[in-house]
């Protein structure tokens, strides 16, 4: 006969184990809360340490001489250019908005941004919205490599000069894509003309910058600037400086090389279909590119800190940049507009041979008189 053992439920024993079970649950929840708190606190400590360690870099990248400083400098450069243009043409330039018309650009920006954004039906909408912003970013990024002073700069890279031209080479491509993405044949033709103009001018522009790099023995823009301790490179390479300035004017599309967007040409070139905020970004990018070329001219042919001894190096750099910009404006206001085919003709027949000839002279100096070049170049 089998005896079946029946398990009996002990209610009082189960009741006595509830406090232990509740305590284990509470400790488990407590462990989770402590782990989450420690994880969050660790993230805060890491971010705080990151900010403290990189505070100086963040300050230079964002405020001075970073994005805020660059944007304000471009705004002042636009006002300065318009004032000089006005004086050369017998006008007073910006006058009514702000002191001496200093706030005119802000008023123009507000007016343009407030305008209705009209996207053509045949346009590639997402590209239409992205390309103006991309153009502005591509033009602003090279400012990170400009040595405003031996101390005030954002980045100093061994191939900084190559990176600057790598960014700027993308500008004609973006111009062509912008004209194509609007779906308008007039904008597409304007894009081809603008790209043709810039590609023709960038070759002598790049070759003109090789001379200072060879004399300095460095592709770093800071290294080229610091190599001019004894003598400015404009005194050693005046032809390179001249071809660089003229090529930069042509690459920017300023008068007299503004055939792709001239009033007498095909409407307004590749910008024809851009309105509102998108047109504002393309217009601001043009002035930013002009300001960049002026600053790069100073870095390549004028040593940064040299200038008025009672002023900081950054102020001396800005003064030299405005002087170069003044010559830009004088150049753009003193000559008649040339045709599209003449832009390519002059770039290839005059600017390119001159830049190559000056480069050959520098190479001969380096080969046969290395000691003389070292003494003159610092």
C-alpha positions as a Markdown table, in Angstrom:
| # | Residue | x | y | z |
|---|---|---|---|---|
| 1 | Unk | 0.0 | 0.0 | 0.0 |
| 2 | Unk | 1.6 | 3.3 | -1.1 |
| 3 | Unk | 1.6 | 6.2 | 1.2 |
| 4 | Unk | 1.2 | 9.6 | -0.6 |
| 5 | Unk | 2.9 | 12.4 | 1.1 |
| 6 | Unk | 0.9 | 15.5 | 0.8 |
| 7 | Unk | 2.6 | 18.9 | 1.0 |
| 8 | Unk | 1.0 | 21.2 | 3.4 |
| 9 | Unk | 1.1 | 25.0 | 2.9 |
| 10 | Unk | 2.5 | 26.8 | 5.9 |
| 11 | Unk | 0.8 | 30.2 | 5.8 |
| 12 | Unk | 2.6 | 31.6 | 8.9 |
| 13 | Unk | 6.0 | 30.7 | 7.5 |
| 14 | Unk | 5.1 | 32.4 | 4.2 |
| 15 | Unk | 3.9 | 35.4 | 6.1 |
| 16 | Unk | 7.1 | 35.5 | 8.1 |
| 17 | Unk | 9.2 | 35.6 | 4.8 |
| 18 | Unk | 7.5 | 38.6 | 3.4 |
| 19 | Unk | 9.7 | 41.2 | 5.1 |
| 20 | Unk | 12.8 | 39.5 | 3.8 |
| 21 | Unk | 11.4 | 39.4 | 0.3 |
| 22 | Unk | 10.3 | 43.1 | 0.5 |
| 23 | Unk | 13.8 | 44.1 | 1.7 |
| 24 | Unk | 15.4 | 42.3 | -1.2 |
| 25 | Unk | 13.1 | 44.0 | -3.7 |
| 26 | Unk | 13.8 | 47.4 | -2.1 |
| 27 | Unk | 17.6 | 46.8 | -2.2 |
| 28 | Unk | 17.3 | 45.8 | -5.8 |
| 29 | Unk | 15.5 | 48.9 | -6.7 |
| 30 | Unk | 18.0 | 50.9 | -4.6 |
| 31 | Unk | 20.8 | 49.4 | -6.6 |
| 32 | Unk | 19.2 | 50.4 | -9.9 |
| 33 | Unk | 18.6 | 53.9 | -8.7 |
| 34 | Unk | 22.2 | 54.2 | -7.4 |
| 35 | Unk | 23.5 | 52.9 | -10.7 |
| 36 | Unk | 21.4 | 55.3 | -12.8 |
| 37 | Unk | 22.4 | 58.2 | -10.5 |
| 38 | Unk | 26.1 | 57.3 | -10.8 |
| 39 | Unk | 25.9 | 56.9 | -14.5 |
| 40 | Unk | 24.2 | 60.3 | -14.9 |
| 41 | Unk | 26.7 | 61.9 | -12.5 |
| 42 | Unk | 29.6 | 60.4 | -14.4 |
| 43 | Unk | 28.2 | 61.8 | -17.7 |
| 44 | Unk | 27.9 | 65.3 | -16.0 |
| 45 | Unk | 31.5 | 65.0 | -14.6 |
| 46 | Unk | 32.8 | 63.9 | -18.0 |
| 47 | Unk | 31.1 | 66.8 | -19.8 |
| 48 | Unk | 32.3 | 69.3 | -17.2 |
| 49 | Unk | 35.8 | 68.0 | -17.5 |
| 50 | Unk | 35.5 | 68.1 | -21.3 |
| 51 | Unk | 34.3 | 71.7 | -21.2 |
| 52 | Unk | 37.1 | 72.7 | -18.7 |
| 53 | Unk | 39.8 | 71.0 | -20.8 |
| 54 | Unk | 38.6 | 72.3 | -24.1 |
| 55 | Unk | 37.2 | 75.6 | -22.9 |
| 56 | Unk | 40.0 | 77.6 | -24.5 |
| 57 | Unk | 39.6 | 75.7 | -27.8 |
| 58 | Unk | 35.8 | 76.2 | -27.7 |
| 59 | Unk | 36.2 | 79.8 | -26.9 |
| 60 | Unk | 38.5 | 80.3 | -29.9 |
| 61 | Unk | 36.3 | 78.2 | -32.2 |
| 62 | Unk | 33.0 | 79.9 | -31.3 |
| 63 | Unk | 33.8 | 83.4 | -30.2 |
| 64 | Unk | 37.2 | 84.7 | -31.0 |
| 65 | Unk | 38.6 | 84.3 | -33.5 |
| 66 | Unk | 35.9 | 81.8 | -34.3 |
| 67 | Unk | 32.5 | 81.9 | -36.0 |
| 68 | Unk | 31.2 | 85.0 | -34.2 |
| 69 | Unk | 34.3 | 87.0 | -34.9 |
| 70 | Unk | 34.4 | 85.9 | -38.5 |
| 71 | Unk | 30.8 | 86.7 | -39.2 |
| 72 | Unk | 31.2 | 90.2 | -37.6 |
| 73 | Unk | 34.3 | 90.7 | -39.6 |
| 74 | Unk | 32.5 | 89.8 | -42.9 |
| 75 | Unk | 29.7 | 92.1 | -42.0 |
| 76 | Unk | 32.1 | 95.0 | -41.4 |
| 77 | Unk | 33.9 | 94.1 | -44.7 |
| 78 | Unk | 30.7 | 94.3 | -46.6 |
| 79 | Unk | 30.0 | 97.7 | -45.1 |
| 80 | Unk | 33.5 | 98.8 | -45.9 |
| 81 | Unk | 33.3 | 97.6 | -49.5 |
| 82 | Unk | 30.0 | 99.3 | -50.1 |
| 83 | Unk | 31.3 | 102.5 | -48.7 |
| 84 | Unk | 34.4 | 102.5 | -50.9 |
| 85 | Unk | 32.4 | 101.5 | -53.9 |
| 86 | Unk | 30.1 | 104.5 | -53.2 |
| 87 | Unk | 33.0 | 106.9 | -52.9 |
| 88 | Unk | 34.6 | 105.7 | -56.1 |
| 89 | Unk | 31.3 | 106.1 | -58.0 |
| 90 | Unk | 30.6 | 109.5 | -56.6 |
| 91 | Unk | 28.0 | 108.3 | -54.0 |
| 92 | Unk | 28.0 | 108.2 | -50.2 |
| 93 | Unk | 27.2 | 104.5 | -49.9 |
| 94 | Unk | 25.1 | 103.2 | -46.9 |
| 95 | Unk | 24.1 | 106.2 | -44.9 |
| 96 | Unk | 20.7 | 106.1 | -43.1 |
| 97 | Unk | 20.5 | 102.9 | -41.1 |
| 98 | Unk | 22.7 | 103.1 | -38.1 |
| 99 | Unk | 25.8 | 105.3 | -37.6 |
| 100 | Unk | 27.4 | 105.9 | -41.0 |
| 101 | Unk | 25.1 | 103.3 | -42.4 |
| 102 | Unk | 26.7 | 100.5 | -40.3 |
| 103 | Unk | 23.4 | 98.7 | -39.8 |
| 104 | Unk | 22.4 | 98.8 | -43.5 |
| 105 | Unk | 23.4 | 95.1 | -44.0 |
| 106 | Unk | 21.3 | 94.0 | -41.1 |
| 107 | Unk | 18.3 | 95.8 | -42.6 |
| 108 | Unk | 19.0 | 94.2 | -46.0 |
| 109 | Unk | 19.3 | 90.8 | -44.4 |
| 110 | Unk | 16.0 | 91.2 | -42.6 |
| 111 | Unk | 14.3 | 92.4 | -45.8 |
| 112 | Unk | 15.7 | 89.4 | -47.8 |
| 113 | Unk | 14.9 | 86.8 | -45.1 |
| 114 | Unk | 11.3 | 88.2 | -44.8 |
| 115 | Unk | 10.7 | 87.7 | -48.5 |
| 116 | Unk | 8.6 | 84.7 | -49.7 |
| 117 | Unk | 10.6 | 81.6 | -50.6 |
| 118 | Unk | 9.4 | 80.5 | -54.0 |
| 119 | Unk | 10.7 | 77.0 | -55.1 |
| 120 | Unk | 10.1 | 76.2 | -58.8 |
| 121 | Unk | 8.0 | 73.3 | -59.7 |
| 122 | Unk | 10.8 | 71.5 | -61.6 |
| 123 | Unk | 13.4 | 72.0 | -58.8 |
| 124 | Unk | 14.9 | 69.2 | -56.8 |
| 125 | Unk | 13.5 | 70.5 | -53.6 |
| 126 | Unk | 15.8 | 68.9 | -51.0 |
| 127 | Unk | 18.9 | 70.0 | -53.0 |
| 128 | Unk | 17.4 | 73.4 | -53.5 |
| 129 | Unk | 17.2 | 73.8 | -49.7 |
| 130 | Unk | 20.6 | 72.3 | -48.9 |
| 131 | Unk | 23.0 | 73.7 | -51.5 |
| 132 | Unk | 22.9 | 77.4 | -50.3 |
| 133 | Unk | 23.7 | 76.3 | -46.8 |
| 134 | Unk | 26.4 | 74.0 | -48.0 |
| 135 | Unk | 28.0 | 76.8 | -50.0 |
| 136 | Unk | 28.1 | 79.0 | -47.0 |
| 137 | Unk | 29.6 | 76.3 | -44.8 |
| 138 | Unk | 32.3 | 75.5 | -47.4 |
| 139 | Unk | 33.3 | 79.1 | -47.6 |
| 140 | Unk | 33.4 | 79.6 | -43.8 |
| 141 | Unk | 35.3 | 76.5 | -42.9 |
| 142 | Unk | 38.7 | 77.7 | -44.4 |
| 143 | Unk | 38.7 | 80.6 | -41.9 |
| 144 | Unk | 39.7 | 78.0 | -39.3 |
| 145 | Unk | 43.1 | 77.8 | -40.9 |
| 146 | Unk | 43.7 | 81.6 | -41.1 |
| 147 | Unk | 46.4 | 82.7 | -38.6 |
| 148 | Unk | 45.0 | 86.0 | -37.3 |
| 149 | Unk | 48.0 | 86.1 | -35.0 |
| 150 | Unk | 50.8 | 83.9 | -33.8 |
| 151 | Unk | 48.6 | 83.1 | -30.8 |
| 152 | Unk | 45.0 | 83.8 | -32.0 |
| 153 | Unk | 44.1 | 81.0 | -34.5 |
| 154 | Unk | 41.8 | 78.0 | -34.5 |
| 155 | Unk | 43.9 | 75.3 | -36.2 |
| 156 | Unk | 47.4 | 75.0 | -37.6 |
| 157 | Unk | 47.7 | 72.0 | -39.9 |
| 158 | Unk | 50.7 | 71.0 | -41.8 |
| 159 | Unk | 48.7 | 70.9 | -45.1 |
| 160 | Unk | 46.5 | 73.9 | -44.2 |
| 161 | Unk | 47.1 | 75.6 | -47.6 |
| 162 | Unk | 46.0 | 72.5 | -49.5 |
| 163 | Unk | 42.8 | 72.2 | -47.3 |
| 164 | Unk | 41.8 | 75.8 | -48.0 |
| 165 | Unk | 42.0 | 75.3 | -51.7 |
| 166 | Unk | 40.3 | 71.9 | -51.4 |
| 167 | Unk | 37.3 | 73.6 | -49.8 |
| 168 | Unk | 37.3 | 76.5 | -52.3 |
| 169 | Unk | 37.5 | 74.1 | -55.2 |
| 170 | Unk | 34.1 | 72.8 | -54.2 |
| 171 | Unk | 32.5 | 76.3 | -54.7 |
| 172 | Unk | 32.2 | 76.1 | -58.5 |
| 173 | Unk | 30.8 | 72.6 | -58.3 |
| 174 | Unk | 28.1 | 73.8 | -55.8 |
| 175 | Unk | 27.4 | 76.8 | -58.1 |
| 176 | Unk | 26.9 | 74.4 | -61.1 |
| 177 | Unk | 24.7 | 72.1 | -59.0 |
| 178 | Unk | 22.7 | 75.0 | -57.7 |
| 179 | Unk | 21.9 | 76.1 | -61.2 |
| 180 | Unk | 20.9 | 72.6 | -62.3 |
| 181 | Unk | 18.8 | 71.8 | -59.2 |
| 182 | Unk | 16.5 | 74.8 | -59.8 |
| 183 | Unk | 15.1 | 73.1 | -63.0 |
| 184 | Unk | 15.6 | 76.4 | -65.0 |
| 185 | Unk | 17.7 | 76.4 | -68.2 |
| 186 | Unk | 18.8 | 79.9 | -67.5 |
| 187 | Unk | 20.1 | 79.0 | -64.1 |
| 188 | Unk | 21.8 | 76.0 | -65.5 |
| 189 | Unk | 23.6 | 78.1 | -68.2 |
| 190 | Unk | 24.6 | 80.6 | -65.5 |
| 191 | Unk | 25.9 | 77.7 | -63.4 |
| 192 | Unk | 28.1 | 76.5 | -66.3 |
| 193 | Unk | 29.4 | 80.0 | -66.8 |
| 194 | Unk | 30.2 | 80.6 | -63.2 |
| 195 | Unk | 31.9 | 77.2 | -62.9 |
| 196 | Unk | 33.9 | 77.9 | -66.1 |
| 197 | Unk | 34.9 | 81.3 | -64.7 |
| 198 | Unk | 36.1 | 80.0 | -61.3 |
| 199 | Unk | 37.9 | 76.9 | -62.7 |
| 200 | Unk | 39.8 | 79.1 | -65.1 |
| 201 | Unk | 40.9 | 81.5 | -62.4 |
| 202 | Unk | 41.7 | 78.9 | -59.7 |
| 203 | Unk | 44.6 | 77.3 | -61.6 |
| 204 | Unk | 46.8 | 80.5 | -61.6 |
| 205 | Unk | 45.5 | 81.3 | -58.1 |
| 206 | Unk | 46.8 | 78.0 | -56.7 |
| 207 | Unk | 50.1 | 78.2 | -58.7 |
| 208 | Unk | 50.6 | 81.8 | -57.3 |
| 209 | Unk | 50.4 | 80.4 | -53.8 |
| 210 | Unk | 53.1 | 77.8 | -54.3 |
| 211 | Unk | 55.9 | 80.4 | -54.3 |
| 212 | Unk | 55.4 | 81.4 | -50.7 |
| 213 | Unk | 55.0 | 77.8 | -49.7 |
| 214 | Unk | 58.4 | 76.9 | -51.4 |
| 215 | Unk | 60.2 | 79.9 | -49.7 |
| 216 | Unk | 58.8 | 78.9 | -46.3 |
| 217 | Unk | 59.3 | 75.2 | -46.8 |
| 218 | Unk | 55.9 | 74.5 | -45.4 |
| 219 | Unk | 52.3 | 74.1 | -46.5 |
| 220 | Unk | 51.0 | 75.4 | -43.2 |
| 221 | Unk | 49.5 | 78.9 | -43.5 |
| 222 | Unk | 50.9 | 79.7 | -40.1 |
| 223 | Unk | 54.3 | 78.4 | -41.1 |
| 224 | Unk | 54.3 | 80.5 | -44.2 |
| 225 | Unk | 53.4 | 83.6 | -42.1 |
| 226 | Unk | 56.0 | 83.0 | -39.5 |
| 227 | Unk | 58.7 | 82.4 | -42.1 |
| 228 | Unk | 58.4 | 86.1 | -43.1 |
| 229 | Unk | 60.3 | 87.3 | -40.0 |
| 230 | Unk | 62.9 | 89.2 | -42.0 |
| 231 | Unk | 61.1 | 90.3 | -45.1 |
| 232 | Unk | 57.5 | 90.2 | -46.4 |
| 233 | Unk | 57.1 | 87.8 | -49.4 |
| 234 | Unk | 55.4 | 90.6 | -51.4 |
| 235 | Unk | 58.8 | 92.1 | -51.8 |
| 236 | Unk | 60.3 | 88.8 | -53.0 |
| 237 | Unk | 57.3 | 87.7 | -55.0 |
| 238 | Unk | 55.5 | 90.8 | -56.3 |
| 239 | Unk | 54.3 | 89.1 | -59.5 |
| 240 | Unk | 52.9 | 86.2 | -57.5 |
| 241 | Unk | 51.0 | 88.6 | -55.2 |
| 242 | Unk | 49.6 | 90.5 | -58.2 |
| 243 | Unk | 48.5 | 87.3 | -60.0 |
| 244 | Unk | 47.0 | 86.0 | -56.8 |
| 245 | Unk | 44.9 | 89.1 | -56.2 |
| 246 | Unk | 43.7 | 89.3 | -59.8 |
| 247 | Unk | 42.9 | 85.5 | -59.9 |
| 248 | Unk | 41.1 | 85.8 | -56.5 |
| 249 | Unk | 39.0 | 88.6 | -57.9 |
| 250 | Unk | 38.1 | 86.5 | -61.0 |
| 251 | Unk | 37.4 | 83.4 | -58.8 |
| 252 | Unk | 35.1 | 85.4 | -56.6 |
| 253 | Unk | 33.2 | 86.7 | -59.6 |
| 254 | Unk | 33.6 | 90.3 | -58.8 |
| 255 | Unk | 33.6 | 93.1 | -61.3 |
| 256 | Unk | 35.1 | 93.1 | -64.0 |
| 257 | Unk | 34.8 | 89.3 | -63.9 |
| 258 | Unk | 31.1 | 89.1 | -63.0 |
| 259 | Unk | 29.8 | 88.2 | -66.4 |
| 260 | Unk | 28.0 | 85.1 | -65.1 |
| 261 | Unk | 25.7 | 87.3 | -62.9 |
| 262 | Unk | 25.9 | 90.6 | -64.8 |
| 263 | Unk | 22.7 | 92.5 | -65.4 |
| 264 | Unk | 23.3 | 92.5 | -69.1 |
| 265 | Unk | 23.8 | 88.8 | -69.2 |
| 266 | Unk | 21.4 | 85.9 | -68.6 |
| 267 | Unk | 19.2 | 87.3 | -65.9 |
| 268 | Unk | 21.2 | 86.7 | -62.6 |
| 269 | Unk | 23.1 | 83.6 | -63.4 |
| 270 | Unk | 22.8 | 80.5 | -61.3 |
| 271 | Unk | 21.1 | 82.6 | -58.5 |
| 272 | Unk | 18.1 | 83.5 | -60.7 |
| 273 | Unk | 15.6 | 81.1 | -59.0 |
| 274 | Unk | 16.9 | 81.6 | -55.4 |
| 275 | Unk | 14.8 | 83.8 | -53.2 |
| 276 | Unk | 14.5 | 84.8 | -49.6 |
| 277 | Unk | 16.8 | 83.1 | -47.1 |
| 278 | Unk | 18.4 | 81.0 | -49.8 |
| 279 | Unk | 19.5 | 84.0 | -51.9 |
| 280 | Unk | 20.7 | 85.7 | -48.7 |
| 281 | Unk | 23.1 | 82.8 | -48.0 |
| 282 | Unk | 24.5 | 82.7 | -51.5 |
| 283 | Unk | 25.0 | 86.5 | -51.4 |
| 284 | Unk | 26.7 | 86.4 | -48.0 |
| 285 | Unk | 28.9 | 83.5 | -49.2 |
| 286 | Unk | 30.2 | 85.7 | -52.0 |
| 287 | Unk | 31.3 | 88.4 | -49.6 |
| 288 | Unk | 32.7 | 85.8 | -47.2 |
| 289 | Unk | 34.8 | 84.3 | -50.1 |
| 290 | Unk | 36.1 | 87.8 | -50.9 |
| 291 | Unk | 37.0 | 88.4 | -47.2 |
| 292 | Unk | 38.7 | 85.0 | -47.1 |
| 293 | Unk | 40.9 | 85.7 | -50.1 |
| 294 | Unk | 41.9 | 89.1 | -48.6 |
| 295 | Unk | 42.9 | 87.4 | -45.3 |
| 296 | Unk | 44.8 | 84.7 | -47.2 |
| 297 | Unk | 46.7 | 87.3 | -49.2 |
| 298 | Unk | 47.8 | 88.9 | -46.0 |
| 299 | Unk | 48.9 | 85.5 | -44.5 |
| 300 | Unk | 50.8 | 84.5 | -47.7 |
| 301 | Unk | 52.5 | 87.8 | -48.5 |
| 302 | Unk | 52.5 | 90.0 | -45.3 |
| 303 | Unk | 53.7 | 88.7 | -42.0 |
| 304 | Unk | 50.9 | 88.7 | -39.5 |
| 305 | Unk | 52.1 | 90.5 | -36.4 |
| 306 | Unk | 54.2 | 93.1 | -38.2 |
| 307 | Unk | 52.5 | 96.5 | -38.2 |
| 308 | Unk | 51.8 | 99.3 | -35.7 |
| 309 | Unk | 53.7 | 98.3 | -32.6 |
| 310 | Unk | 51.1 | 99.6 | -30.1 |
| 311 | Unk | 48.3 | 97.5 | -31.6 |
| 312 | Unk | 47.7 | 93.7 | -31.1 |
| 313 | Unk | 48.6 | 91.4 | -33.9 |
| 314 | Unk | 45.0 | 90.6 | -34.7 |
| 315 | Unk | 44.2 | 94.3 | -35.2 |
| 316 | Unk | 47.2 | 94.7 | -37.5 |
| 317 | Unk | 46.0 | 91.6 | -39.4 |
| 318 | Unk | 42.6 | 93.2 | -39.9 |
| 319 | Unk | 44.0 | 96.5 | -40.9 |
| 320 | Unk | 46.1 | 94.8 | -43.6 |
| 321 | Unk | 43.1 | 92.7 | -44.7 |
| 322 | Unk | 41.0 | 95.9 | -45.1 |
| 323 | Unk | 43.9 | 97.5 | -47.1 |
| 324 | Unk | 43.9 | 94.5 | -49.4 |
| 325 | Unk | 40.1 | 94.6 | -49.7 |
| 326 | Unk | 40.5 | 98.3 | -50.6 |
| 327 | Unk | 42.6 | 97.3 | -53.5 |
| 328 | Unk | 40.1 | 94.6 | -54.4 |
| 329 | Unk | 37.4 | 97.3 | -54.6 |
| 330 | Unk | 39.6 | 99.7 | -56.5 |
| 331 | Unk | 40.4 | 96.9 | -59.0 |
| 332 | Unk | 36.7 | 96.0 | -59.4 |
| 333 | Unk | 35.7 | 99.6 | -59.8 |
| 334 | Unk | 38.3 | 100.7 | -62.3 |
| 335 | Unk | 37.9 | 98.4 | -65.3 |
| 336 | Unk | 35.1 | 97.6 | -67.7 |
| 337 | Unk | 33.3 | 94.3 | -67.5 |
| 338 | Unk | 34.9 | 91.6 | -69.7 |
| 339 | Unk | 33.0 | 88.9 | -71.5 |
| 340 | Unk | 32.8 | 85.3 | -70.4 |
| 341 | Unk | 35.2 | 84.1 | -73.1 |
| 342 | Unk | 37.6 | 86.9 | -72.2 |
| 343 | Unk | 37.7 | 85.8 | -68.6 |
| 344 | Unk | 39.0 | 82.4 | -69.6 |
| 345 | Unk | 41.3 | 84.0 | -72.3 |
| 346 | Unk | 43.0 | 86.4 | -69.8 |
| 347 | Unk | 43.3 | 83.7 | -67.1 |
| 348 | Unk | 45.0 | 81.3 | -69.4 |
| 349 | Unk | 47.0 | 83.6 | -71.6 |
| 350 | Unk | 48.3 | 86.1 | -69.0 |
| 351 | Unk | 47.7 | 85.0 | -65.4 |
| 352 | Unk | 48.8 | 81.3 | -65.8 |
| 353 | Unk | 52.1 | 82.0 | -67.7 |
| 354 | Unk | 53.0 | 84.8 | -65.2 |
| 355 | Unk | 52.3 | 82.6 | -62.2 |
| 356 | Unk | 54.3 | 79.7 | -63.7 |
| 357 | Unk | 57.2 | 82.0 | -64.6 |
| 358 | Unk | 57.3 | 83.4 | -61.1 |
| 359 | Unk | 57.2 | 79.9 | -59.7 |
| 360 | Unk | 60.1 | 78.9 | -62.0 |
| 361 | Unk | 62.1 | 81.9 | -60.6 |
| 362 | Unk | 61.5 | 80.7 | -57.1 |
| 363 | Unk | 62.6 | 77.2 | -57.9 |
| 364 | Unk | 65.8 | 78.5 | -59.4 |
| 365 | Unk | 66.5 | 80.6 | -56.4 |
| 366 | Unk | 66.0 | 77.6 | -54.1 |
| 367 | Unk | 68.2 | 75.5 | -56.3 |
| 368 | Unk | 71.1 | 77.8 | -56.8 |
| 369 | Unk | 70.9 | 80.3 | -54.0 |
| 370 | Unk | 69.5 | 78.5 | -51.0 |
| 371 | Unk | 71.4 | 80.6 | -48.5 |
| 372 | Unk | 70.2 | 83.8 | -49.9 |
| 373 | Unk | 66.6 | 82.7 | -49.9 |
| 374 | Unk | 67.0 | 81.5 | -46.3 |
| 375 | Unk | 68.3 | 84.9 | -45.2 |
| 376 | Unk | 65.6 | 86.8 | -47.0 |
| 377 | Unk | 62.8 | 84.5 | -46.0 |
| 378 | Unk | 63.8 | 84.2 | -42.4 |
